[in-house]
Amino acid sequence: MPNEIHIDDLAEPVYTEMQRAALDYGETLSVDLSPESIMAEAEQKTGLSDWGPMDFLGRLELLCDEWNSDTGLTGIGRLSLRNKLLQHASSRLLIQQQFSQHPEIHHIQIEKPIIVAGLPRSGTTHLLNLMAADSRLRALPLWESYEPVPMPGEALLDDGTDPRYQRCAESWEMMQAMVPYMAAMHPMNPEHIHEELELMGPNFGSYNYEWLCHSPRWRDHYLSEDQTYQYEYMRDVLKLLTWQQRDTDRPTRWVLKCPQHLEQLPVLLKVFPDATVAITHRDPVSVIQSSVTMLGYGQRINRKQVITEPLISYWSDRIVRLLQACTNDRHTLPAEQSIDVPFDEMIRDDVGMVEKIYHQAGLEMTAQARGELKQFVDEHKGAYGRVVYDLKGQFGVDPDQLRERFNFYYDAFPVKRTTG
């Protein structure tokens, strides 16, 4: 097939001239990955100093300590991680300022959101972006998730573009230049609809940090805590985003998604009691091979050596954990507020599947909505090509043997086993 992408140098990358130059430059940098330097720069950048409740500090210290201890990171990898923490720290200050100045934000209700939960790489992103094409629903574009609140005094550019959008677009262009196949695995263009767990970042929470770097200590800390407080923080930032659009005609019913919700279903329902939850289901082996290939490909830039064995071990275990939690807790979601979405069924008729979700959510599939969804599908067919995966060849794992770990999941849900 002409759009097939074969990554033949996953474990032993053959670097482009640009990649090599970037890696060499990164090794000349002295990256201060400490809470003190990150917080000081965030204060300088925003002109603010009110951090709100300081319980986040222990979580920030844990991340910095774990990542500082990782001798396998490249200079670019360290810089990327620091920039992410700086982004979250800056957003925390900006969010806290809005909460302090406008307590009425907390009176806003996030009513009847439609929330997609499912394994990463299981169609959740497509389903979310598809529903986000419905002009009656409010979604979270990537650029807004990264910077929920504008910088103080920052005006729109001459062409009307939000500077936050422009910064996100520039990052996307750099990513495409540095790791061009990433677009086929996980598009990160500014208007791409993103996961709301990014809004937990300013509270230094969520399993998102596990995707940024090999972080078993962070994983253990995250799993040890009741995550209600992080979901409440994320909900409150959704309130802030809704409040910021108060003088516009933008819709206020949110459509959201995050794979993390699979292991937090009781918490999700506690914080969003009137939500409709759509849970996607796909053969977890397909999910794992897609995830570890994407992460391994990114490691050619952020690690000195691609760590294929730790990747497959870590994420196989992590997917087991997500699915065990989902299997145990699925019954906590009321039948009238939830629906299971088999991946193969959604691929055959994605608009039809959305109509089923809408039925559960009490939202009519109008002719206009159907047209908007169909237009999105037509405009995004095969936009970036398709990566060909090789779990056995690249990671030394037999797919059928790995599949045996998930018999509990196949028995519990409408999951179609793939072969090979």
N, C-alpha and C positions, 0 to 999 in steps of 0.2 A: 504494500500500500504506500502511496507517495507521501502521506503525512505521518508515517511511522517514524518514531525516534528511538534509536538504539544507543544506549549509553554504554559503550564498550570499555571505558576506562574508569568505571566507578571506583574500584578499590585502589587503583594506581593512576591517578589523574594525569592526563597529558595537558599541561597548562597552555593557554593562549598567551600571547605576548602581554595583553592587558592584565590577565590574571597574575602572571608572574611579576609584573611591575607593581601591582597593588600589594601583593604579598611581601615583596621586598621593601616597599614603602612602610608597610605595617610594622616590620621588624625594627624600623628606626624610631618608632613611637614609644613614649613612656606613658602608659595608660594607667591612671590612678583610679583603680576600681575599689574605692572606699566610700562608705556612707557619707563621711564628712565632706569629701570633695564633691560628691554628687549633689548633696543638699546645698552646699555653698554655691555651686554653679547655678542650681535651679533658682535660688533666691536672687542671685545677681541677674539672671536672665529675665525673671518675671517682675522683679522689684517688690516681691512679697516675702513674708516671713511667718505667716500664721499657718502652721501645719495641721491644725486641728488635733484630734486625739493622737497621741504619740505611740500607740501600741504597734503601729506599722514598723517602727524602728528595728525591732527584733527580727522581723521578716526581711527587711532590707539588709541587715547585718548578716543574716544567714546566707542570702544570695551572694553577697559580695565575698564572704569568706569561702563559700564553696567554689565559686568561679575563680577566685584568686589562687586557690589550691590546685586548679586544673592546669598542669604544665603542658598539656597537649594543645592548648589554644594558640592560634596565631595572633600576631599583633592586631590584625584586622578583626579577628574573632573577639578579642578583648574589647576593642573599640566599639564594635557593634553592640556587645552586651552592655557596655557602659552607656552608650547612647540610648538604649532602650530604658535603662533605669533612670537616666536623666529626663527622658520624655515623660515617664510616669511621675517622677518627682515634681516636674514643672506643672504637669496637669493637676496634681494633688493641690498645689498651692492655688492655682486658678480656680479649681472647683470649690475649695474651702472658702475662698473670698466670696464667691457667689452665694454659697449657703449662708455665710455670715451676714451679707448685705441684704439678702432677699429670703428671709425665712418662709415666705409664702410658697416657695418652691415645694416645700414638704407637704403642702396641702393638695398638690396635684395627685391624681390617681392614675396608675397605669392599668387601664381597664381591658379585660379580655384579650390579652396578647395571644398571638398564635406563635408557638415555640416549637422549633424542630430540634429533636435530639436524635443522635445516632452516631455510630462510629465515625471517626475521621475517614475521609475517602470513601464514604458509603452513599454519596449522593446528597448529603445534607447541604452542601454549598450550592449545588444546582437548584435544589428545591427552594432554598431561601431566596436566591437571586431571582428565581422565577416568580415567586409570590411578591417579591419586592417590586416587580414590574407593574403590579396592580396599583393604580394611582390612589386607591382608597386606603392603602396601608402605608405606615411609616416604617422605614428601615434605616439601618445604620451603615452608611458608606464608609469605606476604609479610612478616608481622609479625616472624617469626623470622629471615628473611633480612636484614632491616634491622638487627636487634639480636640477634645470635646468643647473646650472653651477657647475663644480667640485670645491672643496675646494682648495685653493692655495697650490701647492706643493704636493698634494695628488696623489699617484701613484696607479696603478692597483694592486690588491692583487696577490700573487704568482701564483694562478690558473687562472689569467687573469680576474677575476671578478672586476667590478667597485665597489668601496667602497660604492657608493650611492645605488647601487643595494643591496649590502649586508645589509646595514642599513634598507632598506625597507623590506627585507626578514625577518630580525630579528623582526621588528615591526609586521609583518603579523603573525609570529609564536606566538608572545605574544598575539595578538588579538584572534587567534584561541584558545589559552589556556584559556583566560579570558572570552570570549563570543563566545563559539564554534558554535552557530547557526547563527552567523553573516555571515559565509561563504555562507550559503544557500540563504541569502537575498542580500548580497552585497559583492562579492569576492574582496579582496584587496591584492592579491598576486602581487609581484613586476612587473611581465610582463603584468598584466592586463592593458588594454588600458583605460586611464582615461580621465576625462573632462578637456578641456583647460581652463576652468574658474579658475583652480588651478594656472594658470599663472598670474591671476589678484591678487593673494594673496600677492606677493611682493609689490604691490601698494595698499594693504589693501582695496580691493574692491571685489564685487560680492555678490550674495545672499548665497554663500557657508557658511558664518558664521552663518546663520540661522539654518543650519543643524547641526552645532557643539554644539549649545547651544540655549536655548529659548531666543531669542533676538529681541523683538518687536521694541525697539528703533533703533537698527541697520536697521531693515526692513524699518522703516519709513524714515530713512536717505537715504538709498539706493534708495527707490522709489521716493524720492523728487528730485533726481539728474538726469540730462542727462548723460547717461552712456557711451557716445561716447569716452570720454577720457580713460575709463577703457578698452574698447575694443581695442583702439589704443595701449595701453600699452601691452595688451595680444598679439596683432598682432606683435608688435616689439620684444617680447620675442620669438615668433615663428620664426621671422627672425634670431634672435640670435641662436636658435637651428639649423636652416638650415645652418647658417654660420659655426657653430662648426663642421658640418659634411662635410665641403667643400672638404676635401681630401679623401673622401670615395665614394663608389658607391651607397650609400643609396638614395632612391627616394626623390623627393622634393615636390611632390603633396600631400598635407595634407588631411587626413580624420579626422574630428573632431565631437564633439557632446556636447551639454549641454542643459538641460531643461530650464535654465534661458533664452535662446534665444527666447522662446515663447513670453515673454513680452518685448523683445528687437529686434523684427524683423526689424524695420526701421534702427536701429543702426547697426545691423548685416550686412544689405545690404550696408549701407553707408561705413563701414570699409572694407567689403569684397564684392565689387561690382560685381565680376564675379563668386561668389560662386554658387554652386548648393545646395539647401536646401531641405532636406527630413524631413517632419514633421510626426511623429508617432501619432496615435490616439488610445486611449484605454478608456474604461469606467472609468471615474474619480473615481468612488467609489472603484473600484478594486485598483486603484493607491493609494488612500488615506489609505485604510486598510493595504496595504503593507507597505507604508511609516511610518505610525504611529506605526505599530507593530515593525518595525526595530528600530525606534527611542526609543520606549518604552523599548525594550529589552536592548539597549545600556545604558539606564538610570540607570539600576541596578548597574552600575559601577560609572557613573559620577554624579548621583544625590542621595541625601539622601532618597528620596521617588520618585517613578515613578509617574509622573503627567499626568495621562491618560486624564482627562478632558481638561486641557489646550492644550495637544497635538492634540486631535481631533478637537477642536475649531480652533486652530491656523492654522493647515494645511488644514482643509476644506476651510477656508477663503483664504488661500494662493493659493490653487489650483484653486479656483474660479477666483482669480486675474490673474493668469497665463493664464487661458483659455479665460477670457474676453479680455485680451490684444491680444491674438492670433486671436480670432474671429474678433476683430476690425481691425487688421493689416495684416491679411493673404493676402489681395488683393495687398499689396505693393510689394510682391514678384512676379517677372515676371513669367508667366506661363512656359516659356521655361527654367527657372532656378529653378523650384520647383516641388515637388511631395508630395502628401499626402499618408501616409502609414498606412492603417488600421491594428491594432494589430493582429486580428484573421487571416487576409490574410497573414501577415508576418510569423506567426507561422506555417501556413499550408505549406508555401513554401518560406523559408527565402532566399535561393539562387536565386530563381526566382524574389523575390522582389528586391534584390540587382541588378539584371540585369536591372530591370526597372529604378532604380536610376542611374545606369551607362549610360543608354540610354539618360537620361536627361543631364547627365554630359559630354556627348560626349566621353565616355570611353568604349572601346570594351570589352565584356565579352569573353576573350580568353579561350581556353581549359585549359591552365595552371592556369589561375585565377579561373576557375570553380573547378578545382581539389584542389586548395589551400583552397577555401571556404568550399568545401565538407569535406575535411580532418579536418578542424576546427570544423565543426558541429559534425562529428563522434567522435571527441576526447572530446567534452564537453557536451555530453548528460547526464543529471542528475548527474553531478559531485559531488554536495554537498547535494542533497536531496531537498525536497519541503516543505516549511512551510505551515501549514494549518492555515488560518486566521479566526478570529471570532470577527467581528466588533461589533455585538450586545452584545455578552457575555463579551468581554474585555473592550469595550469603551462605552457601553450603548447607541449605536446609531443604529437606524433601517436603513439598507442599502437602502431600497426603498424610505424612506422619505428623506434621504440625496441626493438620486439621483434626486429628484425634483429640487434641486438647479441648476442643470446643463442642464435643458431643452434647454437653449439657445445654448449650445454646441452640444447637440444631433441633434438639428435642422440644425446646420451649417455644420457639418462634418460627414463623413462616420464612425460613431461610433456604435459599437454593444453593446447594453445594456446587462449587465449580470443580473442574477436574484439572489436574496438573499444577 
